[in-house]
Amino acid sequence: MHISYAFAKEFRENKENLAKTATLEMGKAIKESKSEVEKCAWAIEYFADNGKNIFKW
């Protein structure tokens, strides 16, 4: 498994704790923080899938 997918998986598995941290540090609503964590995991997977095409590595 590509390390990026493992990183995205960790984000999702720790969504509750990451969201709580974001809420405490930035004052976001917990619902928004959870969505933010999910969006980050999605972005990691997107660039793992498409990075070579986007950046022409």
PDBQT receptor file of N, H, CA, C and O in Angstrom, charges set to zero:
ATOM      1  N   MET A   1       0.845  -1.182   0.000  1.00  0.00    +0.000 N 
ATOM      2  CA  MET A   1       0.000   0.000   0.000  1.00  0.00    +0.000 C 
ATOM      3  C   MET A   1       0.890   1.244   0.000  1.00  0.00    +0.000 C 
ATOM      4  O   MET A   1       1.853   1.344   0.760  1.00  0.00    +0.000 OA
ATOM      5  N   HIS A   2       0.547   2.161  -0.852  1.00  0.00    +0.000 N 
ATOM      6  H   HIS A   2      -0.235   2.080  -1.469  1.00  0.00    +0.000 HD
ATOM      7  CA  HIS A   2       1.275   3.430  -0.907  1.00  0.00    +0.000 C 
ATOM      8  C   HIS A   2       1.124   4.138   0.437  1.00  0.00    +0.000 C 
ATOM      9  O   HIS A   2       0.048   4.109   1.033  1.00  0.00    +0.000 OA
ATOM     10  N   ILE A   3       2.171   4.760   0.907  1.00  0.00    +0.000 N 
ATOM     11  H   ILE A   3       3.046   4.783   0.422  1.00  0.00    +0.000 HD
ATOM     12  CA  ILE A   3       2.145   5.399   2.223  1.00  0.00    +0.000 C 
ATOM     13  C   ILE A   3       1.052   6.468   2.324  1.00  0.00    +0.000 C 
ATOM     14  O   ILE A   3       0.514   6.693   3.407  1.00  0.00    +0.000 OA
ATOM     15  N   SER A   4       0.722   7.120   1.225  1.00  0.00    +0.000 N 
ATOM     16  H   SER A   4       1.160   6.937   0.345  1.00  0.00    +0.000 HD
ATOM     17  CA  SER A   4      -0.324   8.145   1.263  1.00  0.00    +0.000 C 
ATOM     18  C   SER A   4      -1.679   7.550   1.639  1.00  0.00    +0.000 C 
ATOM     19  O   SER A   4      -2.445   8.167   2.378  1.00  0.00    +0.000 OA
ATOM     20  N   TYR A   5      -1.972   6.367   1.138  1.00  0.00    +0.000 N 
ATOM     21  H   TYR A   5      -1.349   5.865   0.538  1.00  0.00    +0.000 HD
ATOM     22  CA  TYR A   5      -3.244   5.719   1.479  1.00  0.00    +0.000 C 
ATOM     23  C   TYR A   5      -3.273   5.338   2.956  1.00  0.00    +0.000 C 
ATOM     24  O   TYR A   5      -4.312   5.438   3.609  1.00  0.00    +0.000 OA
ATOM     25  N   ALA A   6      -2.145   4.908   3.469  1.00  0.00    +0.000 N 
ATOM     26  H   ALA A   6      -1.301   4.826   2.938  1.00  0.00    +0.000 HD
ATOM     27  CA  ALA A   6      -2.060   4.579   4.892  1.00  0.00    +0.000 C 
ATOM     28  C   ALA A   6      -2.267   5.838   5.735  1.00  0.00    +0.000 C 
ATOM     29  O   ALA A   6      -2.906   5.791   6.786  1.00  0.00    +0.000 OA
ATOM     30  N   PHE A   7      -1.727   6.950   5.271  1.00  0.00    +0.000 N 
ATOM     31  H   PHE A   7      -1.207   6.988   4.417  1.00  0.00    +0.000 HD
ATOM     32  CA  PHE A   7      -1.889   8.217   5.976  1.00  0.00    +0.000 C 
ATOM     33  C   PHE A   7      -3.355   8.642   5.977  1.00  0.00    +0.000 C 
ATOM     34  O   PHE A   7      -3.875   9.068   7.008  1.00  0.00    +0.000 OA
ATOM     35  N   ALA A   8      -4.023   8.530   4.831  1.00  0.00    +0.000 N 
ATOM     36  H   ALA A   8      -3.601   8.185   3.994  1.00  0.00    +0.000 HD
ATOM     37  CA  ALA A   8      -5.453   8.867   4.740  1.00  0.00    +0.000 C 
ATOM     38  C   ALA A   8      -6.275   7.958   5.649  1.00  0.00    +0.000 C 
ATOM     39  O   ALA A   8      -7.224   8.405   6.294  1.00  0.00    +0.000 OA
ATOM     40  N   LYS A   9      -5.907   6.692   5.694  1.00  0.00    +0.000 N 
ATOM     41  H   LYS A   9      -5.136   6.329   5.171  1.00  0.00    +0.000 HD
ATOM     42  CA  LYS A   9      -6.608   5.742   6.563  1.00  0.00    +0.000 C 
ATOM     43  C   LYS A   9      -6.467   6.144   8.030  1.00  0.00    +0.000 C 
ATOM     44  O   LYS A   9      -7.431   6.073   8.792  1.00  0.00    +0.000 OA
ATOM     45  N   GLU A  10      -5.276   6.563   8.422  1.00  0.00    +0.000 N 
ATOM     46  H   GLU A  10      -4.492   6.621   7.804  1.00  0.00    +0.000 HD
ATOM     47  CA  GLU A  10      -5.046   7.015   9.801  1.00  0.00    +0.000 C 
ATOM     48  C   GLU A  10      -5.887   8.254  10.111  1.00  0.00    +0.000 C 
ATOM     49  O   GLU A  10      -6.432   8.378  11.207  1.00  0.00    +0.000 OA
ATOM     50  N   PHE A  11      -5.992   9.168   9.147  1.00  0.00    +0.000 N 
ATOM     51  H   PHE A  11      -5.549   9.067   8.256  1.00  0.00    +0.000 HD
ATOM     52  CA  PHE A  11      -6.836  10.348   9.339  1.00  0.00    +0.000 C 
ATOM     53  C   PHE A  11      -8.259   9.910   9.662  1.00  0.00    +0.000 C 
ATOM     54  O   PHE A  11      -8.861  10.382  10.627  1.00  0.00    +0.000 OA
ATOM     55  N   ARG A  12      -8.790   9.004   8.846  1.00  0.00    +0.000 N 
ATOM     56  H   ARG A  12      -8.301   8.620   8.063  1.00  0.00    +0.000 HD
ATOM     57  CA  ARG A  12     -10.171   8.562   9.052  1.00  0.00    +0.000 C 
ATOM     58  C   ARG A  12     -10.345   7.815  10.375  1.00  0.00    +0.000 C 
ATOM     59  O   ARG A  12     -11.340   8.009  11.074  1.00  0.00    +0.000 OA
ATOM     60  N   GLU A  13      -9.385   6.970  10.713  1.00  0.00    +0.000 N 
ATOM     61  H   GLU A  13      -8.577   6.812  10.146  1.00  0.00    +0.000 HD
ATOM     62  CA  GLU A  13      -9.482   6.205  11.959  1.00  0.00    +0.000 C 
ATOM     63  C   GLU A  13      -9.393   7.110  13.188  1.00  0.00    +0.000 C 
ATOM     64  O   GLU A  13      -9.912   6.766  14.250  1.00  0.00    +0.000 OA
ATOM     65  N   ASN A  14      -8.745   8.250  13.051  1.00  0.00    +0.000 N 
ATOM     66  H   ASN A  14      -8.323   8.529  12.189  1.00  0.00    +0.000 HD
ATOM     67  CA  ASN A  14      -8.573   9.181  14.167  1.00  0.00    +0.000 C 
ATOM     68  C   ASN A  14      -9.400  10.448  13.987  1.00  0.00    +0.000 C 
ATOM     69  O   ASN A  14      -9.095  11.491  14.567  1.00  0.00    +0.000 OA
ATOM     70  N   LYS A  15     -10.450  10.345  13.176  1.00  0.00    +0.000 N 
ATOM     71  H   LYS A  15     -10.697   9.498  12.704  1.00  0.00    +0.000 HD
ATOM     72  CA  LYS A  15     -11.266  11.512  12.850  1.00  0.00    +0.000 C 
ATOM     73  C   LYS A  15     -11.801  12.214  14.091  1.00  0.00    +0.000 C 
ATOM     74  O   LYS A  15     -11.769  13.442  14.164  1.00  0.00    +0.000 OA
ATOM     75  N   GLU A  16     -12.289  11.459  15.062  1.00  0.00    +0.000 N 
ATOM     76  H   GLU A  16     -12.314  10.461  15.003  1.00  0.00    +0.000 HD
ATOM     77  CA  GLU A  16     -12.870  12.061  16.270  1.00  0.00    +0.000 C 
ATOM     78  C   GLU A  16     -11.837  12.908  17.015  1.00  0.00    +0.000 C 
ATOM     79  O   GLU A  16     -12.109  14.055  17.369  1.00  0.00    +0.000 OA
ATOM     80  N   ASN A  17     -10.662  12.344  17.249  1.00  0.00    +0.000 N 
ATOM     81  H   ASN A  17     -10.441  11.412  16.961  1.00  0.00    +0.000 HD
ATOM     82  CA  ASN A  17      -9.623  13.073  17.976  1.00  0.00    +0.000 C 
ATOM     83  C   ASN A  17      -9.107  14.265  17.184  1.00  0.00    +0.000 C 
ATOM     84  O   ASN A  17      -8.896  15.339  17.748  1.00  0.00    +0.000 OA
ATOM     85  N   LEU A  18      -8.905  14.088  15.892  1.00  0.00    +0.000 N 
ATOM     86  H   LEU A  18      -9.076  13.216  15.434  1.00  0.00    +0.000 HD
ATOM     87  CA  LEU A  18      -8.443  15.198  15.055  1.00  0.00    +0.000 C 
ATOM     88  C   LEU A  18      -9.479  16.314  15.004  1.00  0.00    +0.000 C 
ATOM     89  O   LEU A  18      -9.133  17.495  15.046  1.00  0.00    +0.000 OA
ATOM     90  N   ALA A  19     -10.746  15.936  14.913  1.00  0.00    +0.000 N 
ATOM     91  H   ALA A  19     -11.027  14.977  14.878  1.00  0.00    +0.000 HD
ATOM     92  CA  ALA A  19     -11.814  16.934  14.878  1.00  0.00    +0.000 C 
ATOM     93  C   ALA A  19     -11.902  17.684  16.208  1.00  0.00    +0.000 C 
ATOM     94  O   ALA A  19     -12.093  18.900  16.224  1.00  0.00    +0.000 OA
ATOM     95  N   LYS A  20     -11.764  16.971  17.310  1.00  0.00    +0.000 N 
ATOM     96  H   LYS A  20     -11.609  15.983  17.298  1.00  0.00    +0.000 HD
ATOM     97  CA  LYS A  20     -11.788  17.630  18.622  1.00  0.00    +0.000 C 
ATOM     98  C   LYS A  20     -10.640  18.623  18.751  1.00  0.00    +0.000 C 
ATOM     99  O   LYS A  20     -10.813  19.720  19.282  1.00  0.00    +0.000 OA
ATOM    100  N   THR A  21      -9.471  18.232  18.263  1.00  0.00    +0.000 N 
ATOM    101  H   THR A  21      -9.330  17.340  17.832  1.00  0.00    +0.000 HD
ATOM    102  CA  THR A  21      -8.316  19.125  18.313  1.00  0.00    +0.000 C 
ATOM    103  C   THR A  21      -8.561  20.372  17.472  1.00  0.00    +0.000 C 
ATOM    104  O   THR A  21      -8.286  21.486  17.917  1.00  0.00    +0.000 OA
ATOM    105  N   ALA A  22      -9.075  20.192  16.265  1.00  0.00    +0.000 N 
ATOM    106  H   ALA A  22      -9.299  19.287  15.903  1.00  0.00    +0.000 HD
ATOM    107  CA  ALA A  22      -9.365  21.339  15.405  1.00  0.00    +0.000 C 
ATOM    108  C   ALA A  22     -10.395  22.258  16.052  1.00  0.00    +0.000 C 
ATOM    109  O   ALA A  22     -10.280  23.481  15.973  1.00  0.00    +0.000 OA
ATOM    110  N   THR A  23     -11.379  21.679  16.677  1.00  0.00    +0.000 N 
ATOM    111  H   THR A  23     -11.472  20.685  16.741  1.00  0.00    +0.000 HD
ATOM    112  CA  THR A  23     -12.412  22.472  17.346  1.00  0.00    +0.000 C 
ATOM    113  C   THR A  23     -11.818  23.269  18.504  1.00  0.00    +0.000 C 
ATOM    114  O   THR A  23     -12.118  24.451  18.666  1.00  0.00    +0.000 OA
ATOM    115  N   LEU A  24     -10.985  22.628  19.300  1.00  0.00    +0.000 N 
ATOM    116  H   LEU A  24     -10.741  21.667  19.168  1.00  0.00    +0.000 HD
ATOM    117  CA  LEU A  24     -10.364  23.319  20.429  1.00  0.00    +0.000 C 
ATOM    118  C   LEU A  24      -9.401  24.412  19.977  1.00  0.00    +0.000 C 
ATOM    119  O   LEU A  24      -9.358  25.488  20.573  1.00  0.00    +0.000 OA
ATOM    120  N   GLU A  25      -8.629  24.139  18.927  1.00  0.00    +0.000 N 
ATOM    121  H   GLU A  25      -8.664  23.264  18.444  1.00  0.00    +0.000 HD
ATOM    122  CA  GLU A  25      -7.611  25.090  18.490  1.00  0.00    +0.000 C 
ATOM    123  C   GLU A  25      -8.169  26.231  17.645  1.00  0.00    +0.000 C 
ATOM    124  O   GLU A  25      -7.662  27.351  17.703  1.00  0.00    +0.000 OA
ATOM    125  N   MET A  26      -9.208  25.955  16.864  1.00  0.00    +0.000 N 
ATOM    126  H   MET A  26      -9.621  25.045  16.817  1.00  0.00    +0.000 HD
ATOM    127  CA  MET A  26      -9.690  26.964  15.919  1.00  0.00    +0.000 C 
ATOM    128  C   MET A  26     -11.119  27.417  16.165  1.00  0.00    +0.000 C 
ATOM    129  O   MET A  26     -11.603  28.337  15.507  1.00  0.00    +0.000 OA
ATOM    130  N   GLY A  27     -11.790  26.781  17.100  1.00  0.00    +0.000 N 
ATOM    131  H   GLY A  27     -11.397  26.033  17.635  1.00  0.00    +0.000 HD
ATOM    132  CA  GLY A  27     -13.144  27.184  17.419  1.00  0.00    +0.000 C 
ATOM    133  C   GLY A  27     -14.198  26.756  16.414  1.00  0.00    +0.000 C 
ATOM    134  O   GLY A  27     -15.316  27.273  16.423  1.00  0.00    +0.000 OA
ATOM    135  N   LYS A  28     -13.846  25.813  15.545  1.00  0.00    +0.000 N 
ATOM    136  H   LYS A  28     -12.939  25.393  15.538  1.00  0.00    +0.000 HD
ATOM    137  CA  LYS A  28     -14.822  25.306  14.576  1.00  0.00    +0.000 C 
ATOM    138  C   LYS A  28     -15.862  24.450  15.287  1.00  0.00    +0.000 C 
ATOM    139  O   LYS A  28     -15.605  23.874  16.344  1.00  0.00    +0.000 OA
ATOM    140  N   ALA A  29     -17.027  24.383  14.685  1.00  0.00    +0.000 N 
ATOM    141  H   ALA A  29     -17.235  24.850  13.826  1.00  0.00    +0.000 HD
ATOM    142  CA  ALA A  29     -18.032  23.441  15.184  1.00  0.00    +0.000 C 
ATOM    143  C   ALA A  29     -17.507  22.022  14.924  1.00  0.00    +0.000 C 
ATOM    144  O   ALA A  29     -16.826  21.785  13.927  1.00  0.00    +0.000 OA
ATOM    145  N   ILE A  30     -17.821  21.097  15.808  1.00  0.00    +0.000 N 
ATOM    146  H   ILE A  30     -18.374  21.290  16.619  1.00  0.00    +0.000 HD
ATOM    147  CA  ILE A  30     -17.314  19.725  15.678  1.00  0.00    +0.000 C 
ATOM    148  C   ILE A  30     -17.727  19.097  14.354  1.00  0.00    +0.000 C 
ATOM    149  O   ILE A  30     -16.949  18.350  13.760  1.00  0.00    +0.000 OA
ATOM    150  N   LYS A  31     -18.930  19.384  13.884  1.00  0.00    +0.000 N 
ATOM    151  H   LYS A  31     -19.562  19.991  14.367  1.00  0.00    +0.000 HD
ATOM    152  CA  LYS A  31     -19.389  18.849  12.608  1.00  0.00    +0.000 C 
ATOM    153  C   LYS A  31     -18.501  19.341  11.461  1.00  0.00    +0.000 C 
ATOM    154  O   LYS A  31     -18.149  18.568  10.570  1.00  0.00    +0.000 OA
ATOM    155  N   GLU A  32     -18.143  20.616  11.487  1.00  0.00    +0.000 N 
ATOM    156  H   GLU A  32     -18.429  21.244  12.211  1.00  0.00    +0.000 HD
ATOM    157  CA  GLU A  32     -17.256  21.172  10.462  1.00  0.00    +0.000 C 
ATOM    158  C   GLU A  32     -15.867  20.545  10.550  1.00  0.00    +0.000 C 
ATOM    159  O   GLU A  32     -15.244  20.253   9.529  1.00  0.00    +0.000 OA
ATOM    160  N   SER A  33     -15.394  20.342  11.761  1.00  0.00    +0.000 N 
ATOM    161  H   SER A  33     -15.900  20.579  12.590  1.00  0.00    +0.000 HD
ATOM    162  CA  SER A  33     -14.075  19.748  11.946  1.00  0.00    +0.000 C 
ATOM    163  C   SER A  33     -14.016  18.324  11.404  1.00  0.00    +0.000 C 
ATOM    164  O   SER A  33     -13.025  17.932  10.789  1.00  0.00    +0.000 OA
ATOM    165  N   LYS A  34     -15.065  17.558  11.630  1.00  0.00    +0.000 N 
ATOM    166  H   LYS A  34     -15.870  17.876  12.131  1.00  0.00    +0.000 HD
ATOM    167  CA  LYS A  34     -15.104  16.189  11.097  1.00  0.00    +0.000 C 
ATOM    168  C   LYS A  34     -15.092  16.212   9.575  1.00  0.00    +0.000 C 
ATOM    169  O   LYS A  34     -14.413  15.403   8.942  1.00  0.00    +0.000 OA
ATOM    170  N   SER A  35     -15.840  17.133   8.993  1.00  0.00    +0.000 N 
ATOM    171  H   SER A  35     -16.392  17.790   9.507  1.00  0.00    +0.000 HD
ATOM    172  CA  SER A  35     -15.852  17.260   7.526  1.00  0.00    +0.000 C 
ATOM    173  C   SER A  35     -14.474  17.652   7.006  1.00  0.00    +0.000 C 
ATOM    174  O   SER A  35     -14.043  17.180   5.954  1.00  0.00    +0.000 OA
ATOM    175  N   GLU A  36     -13.794  18.507   7.739  1.00  0.00    +0.000 N 
ATOM    176  H   GLU A  36     -14.144  18.890   8.593  1.00  0.00    +0.000 HD
ATOM    177  CA  GLU A  36     -12.451  18.949   7.354  1.00  0.00    +0.000 C 
ATOM    178  C   GLU A  36     -11.468  17.774   7.355  1.00  0.00    +0.000 C 
ATOM    179  O   GLU A  36     -10.649  17.648   6.445  1.00  0.00    +0.000 OA
ATOM    180  N   VAL A  37     -11.550  16.925   8.365  1.00  0.00    +0.000 N 
ATOM    181  H   VAL A  37     -12.216  17.028   9.105  1.00  0.00    +0.000 HD
ATOM    182  CA  VAL A  37     -10.681  15.751   8.430  1.00  0.00    +0.000 C 
ATOM    183  C   VAL A  37     -10.960  14.832   7.242  1.00  0.00    +0.000 C 
ATOM    184  O   VAL A  37     -10.029  14.334   6.608  1.00  0.00    +0.000 OA
ATOM    185  N   GLU A  38     -12.228  14.610   6.944  1.00  0.00    +0.000 N 
ATOM    186  H   GLU A  38     -12.984  15.014   7.459  1.00  0.00    +0.000 HD
ATOM    187  CA  GLU A  38     -12.596  13.757   5.806  1.00  0.00    +0.000 C 
ATOM    188  C   GLU A  38     -12.097  14.363   4.496  1.00  0.00    +0.000 C 
ATOM    189  O   GLU A  38     -11.609  13.648   3.621  1.00  0.00    +0.000 OA
ATOM    190  N   LYS A  39     -12.222  15.678   4.367  1.00  0.00    +0.000 N 
ATOM    191  H   LYS A  39     -12.619  16.259   5.078  1.00  0.00    +0.000 HD
ATOM    192  CA  LYS A  39     -11.752  16.356   3.150  1.00  0.00    +0.000 C 
ATOM    193  C   LYS A  39     -10.238  16.197   3.003  1.00  0.00    +0.000 C 
ATOM    194  O   LYS A  39      -9.741  16.003   1.893  1.00  0.00    +0.000 OA
ATOM    195  N   CYS A  40      -9.516  16.277   4.095  1.00  0.00    +0.000 N 
ATOM    196  H   CYS A  40      -9.920  16.434   4.996  1.00  0.00    +0.000 HD
ATOM    197  CA  CYS A  40      -8.062  16.089   4.048  1.00  0.00    +0.000 C 
ATOM    198  C   CYS A  40      -7.702  14.666   3.613  1.00  0.00    +0.000 C 
ATOM    199  O   CYS A  40      -6.798  14.473   2.800  1.00  0.00    +0.000 OA
ATOM    200  N   ALA A  41      -8.405  13.681   4.152  1.00  0.00    +0.000 N 
ATOM    201  H   ALA A  41      -9.140  13.838   4.812  1.00  0.00    +0.000 HD
ATOM    202  CA  ALA A  41      -8.156  12.287   3.767  1.00  0.00    +0.000 C 
ATOM    203  C   ALA A  41      -8.447  12.095   2.283  1.00  0.00    +0.000 C 
ATOM    204  O   ALA A  41      -7.688  11.428   1.581  1.00  0.00    +0.000 OA
ATOM    205  N   TRP A  42      -9.542  12.678   1.807  1.00  0.00    +0.000 N 
ATOM    206  H   TRP A  42     -10.159  13.220   2.377  1.00  0.00    +0.000 HD
ATOM    207  CA  TRP A  42      -9.889  12.580   0.388  1.00  0.00    +0.000 C 
ATOM    208  C   TRP A  42      -8.801  13.221  -0.477  1.00  0.00    +0.000 C 
ATOM    209  O   TRP A  42      -8.408  12.656  -1.497  1.00  0.00    +0.000 OA
ATOM    210  N   ALA A  43      -8.315  14.394  -0.075  1.00  0.00    +0.000 N 
ATOM    211  H   ALA A  43      -8.634  14.854   0.753  1.00  0.00    +0.000 HD
ATOM    212  CA  ALA A  43      -7.287  15.089  -0.851  1.00  0.00    +0.000 C 
ATOM    213  C   ALA A  43      -5.996  14.271  -0.916  1.00  0.00    +0.000 C 
ATOM    214  O   ALA A  43      -5.347  14.219  -1.960  1.00  0.00    +0.000 OA
ATOM    215  N   ILE A  44      -5.628  13.645   0.178  1.00  0.00    +0.000 N 
ATOM    216  H   ILE A  44      -6.156  13.687   1.026  1.00  0.00    +0.000 HD
ATOM    217  CA  ILE A  44      -4.434  12.797   0.197  1.00  0.00    +0.000 C 
ATOM    218  C   ILE A  44      -4.585  11.668  -0.815  1.00  0.00    +0.000 C 
ATOM    219  O   ILE A  44      -3.666  11.393  -1.587  1.00  0.00    +0.000 OA
ATOM    220  N   GLU A  45      -5.742  11.015  -0.811  1.00  0.00    +0.000 N 
ATOM    221  H   GLU A  45      -6.488  11.237  -0.184  1.00  0.00    +0.000 HD
ATOM    222  CA  GLU A  45      -5.983   9.922  -1.770  1.00  0.00    +0.000 C 
ATOM    223  C   GLU A  45      -6.026  10.436  -3.205  1.00  0.00    +0.000 C 
ATOM    224  O   GLU A  45      -5.510   9.785  -4.113  1.00  0.00    +0.000 OA
ATOM    225  N   TYR A  46      -6.628  11.583  -3.410  1.00  0.00    +0.000 N 
ATOM    226  H   TYR A  46      -7.047  12.112  -2.672  1.00  0.00    +0.000 HD
ATOM    227  CA  TYR A  46      -6.712  12.156  -4.752  1.00  0.00    +0.000 C 
ATOM    228  C   TYR A  46      -5.312  12.384  -5.318  1.00  0.00    +0.000 C 
ATOM    229  O   TYR A  46      -5.025  11.990  -6.449  1.00  0.00    +0.000 OA
ATOM    230  N   PHE A  47      -4.449  13.017  -4.538  1.00  0.00    +0.000 N 
ATOM    231  H   PHE A  47      -4.682  13.338  -3.620  1.00  0.00    +0.000 HD
ATOM    232  CA  PHE A  47      -3.102  13.283  -5.029  1.00  0.00    +0.000 C 
ATOM    233  C   PHE A  47      -2.255  12.017  -5.125  1.00  0.00    +0.000 C 
ATOM    234  O   PHE A  47      -1.349  11.945  -5.954  1.00  0.00    +0.000 OA
ATOM    235  N   ALA A  48      -2.535  11.023  -4.293  1.00  0.00    +0.000 N 
ATOM    236  H   ALA A  48      -3.272  11.081  -3.619  1.00  0.00    +0.000 HD
ATOM    237  CA  ALA A  48      -1.845   9.739  -4.443  1.00  0.00    +0.000 C 
ATOM    238  C   ALA A  48      -2.235   9.093  -5.766  1.00  0.00    +0.000 C 
ATOM    239  O   ALA A  48      -1.400   8.480  -6.432  1.00  0.00    +0.000 OA
ATOM    240  N   ASP A  49      -3.512   9.229  -6.150  1.00  0.00    +0.000 N 
ATOM    241  H   ASP A  49      -4.190   9.727  -5.610  1.00  0.00    +0.000 HD
ATOM    242  CA  ASP A  49      -3.990   8.657  -7.404  1.00  0.00    +0.000 C 
ATOM    243  C   ASP A  49      -3.570   9.470  -8.630  1.00  0.00    +0.000 C 
ATOM    244  O   ASP A  49      -3.303   8.899  -9.687  1.00  0.00    +0.000 OA
ATOM    245  N   ASN A  50      -3.509  10.783  -8.498  1.00  0.00    +0.000 N 
ATOM    246  H   ASN A  50      -3.726  11.247  -7.639  1.00  0.00    +0.000 HD
ATOM    247  CA  ASN A  50      -3.360  11.651  -9.667  1.00  0.00    +0.000 C 
ATOM    248  C   ASN A  50      -2.123  12.530  -9.677  1.00  0.00    +0.000 C 
ATOM    249  O   ASN A  50      -1.892  13.256 -10.643  1.00  0.00    +0.000 OA
ATOM    250  N   GLY A  51      -1.335  12.478  -8.638  1.00  0.00    +0.000 N 
ATOM    251  H   GLY A  51      -1.522  11.888  -7.853  1.00  0.00    +0.000 HD
ATOM    252  CA  GLY A  51      -0.183  13.363  -8.529  1.00  0.00    +0.000 C 
ATOM    253  C   GLY A  51       0.774  13.298  -9.704  1.00  0.00    +0.000 C 
ATOM    254  O   GLY A  51       1.244  14.334 -10.176  1.00  0.00    +0.000 OA
ATOM    255  N   LYS A  52       1.068  12.112 -10.181  1.00  0.00    +0.000 N 
ATOM    256  H   LYS A  52       0.686  11.270  -9.798  1.00  0.00    +0.000 HD
ATOM    257  CA  LYS A  52       2.007  11.985 -11.296  1.00  0.00    +0.000 C 
ATOM    258  C   LYS A  52       1.476  12.647 -12.557  1.00  0.00    +0.000 C 
ATOM    259  O   LYS A  52       2.247  13.226 -13.323  1.00  0.00    +0.000 OA
ATOM    260  N   ASN A  53       0.195  12.571 -12.778  1.00  0.00    +0.000 N 
ATOM    261  H   ASN A  53      -0.431  12.101 -12.156  1.00  0.00    +0.000 HD
ATOM    262  CA  ASN A  53      -0.401  13.207 -13.957  1.00  0.00    +0.000 C 
ATOM    263  C   ASN A  53      -0.474  14.721 -13.801  1.00  0.00    +0.000 C 
ATOM    264  O   ASN A  53      -0.269  15.461 -14.764  1.00  0.00    +0.000 OA
ATOM    265  N   ILE A  54      -0.759  15.167 -12.616  1.00  0.00    +0.000 N 
ATOM    266  H   ILE A  54      -0.925  14.566 -11.834  1.00  0.00    +0.000 HD
ATOM    267  CA  ILE A  54      -0.899  16.603 -12.369  1.00  0.00    +0.000 C 
ATOM    268  C   ILE A  54       0.462  17.296 -12.412  1.00  0.00    +0.000 C 
ATOM    269  O   ILE A  54       0.615  18.350 -13.031  1.00  0.00    +0.000 OA
ATOM    270  N   PHE A  55       1.435  16.701 -11.755  1.00  0.00    +0.000 N 
ATOM    271  H   PHE A  55       1.312  15.845 -11.252  1.00  0.00    +0.000 HD
ATOM    272  CA  PHE A  55       2.732  17.330 -11.615  1.00  0.00    +0.000 C 
ATOM    273  C   PHE A  55       3.779  16.813 -12.598  1.00  0.00    +0.000 C 
ATOM    274  O   PHE A  55       4.918  17.280 -12.587  1.00  0.00    +0.000 OA
ATOM    275  N   LYS A  56       3.412  15.868 -13.436  1.00  0.00    +0.000 N 
ATOM    276  H   LYS A  56       2.486  15.489 -13.445  1.00  0.00    +0.000 HD
ATOM    277  CA  LYS A  56       4.291  15.309 -14.477  1.00  0.00    +0.000 C 
ATOM    278  C   LYS A  56       5.615  14.797 -13.907  1.00  0.00    +0.000 C 
ATOM    279  O   LYS A  56       6.691  15.096 -14.425  1.00  0.00    +0.000 OA
ATOM    280  N   TRP A  57       5.507  14.017 -12.827  1.00  0.00    +0.000 N 
ATOM    281  H   TRP A  57       4.633  13.774 -12.406  1.00  0.00    +0.000 HD
ATOM    282  CA  TRP A  57       6.714  13.422 -12.226  1.00  0.00    +0.000 C 
ATOM    283  C   TRP A  57       7.197  12.298 -13.061  1.00  0.00    +0.000 C 
ATOM    284  O   TRP A  57       8.200  11.667 -12.727  1.00  0.00    +0.000 OA
TER     285      TRP A  57
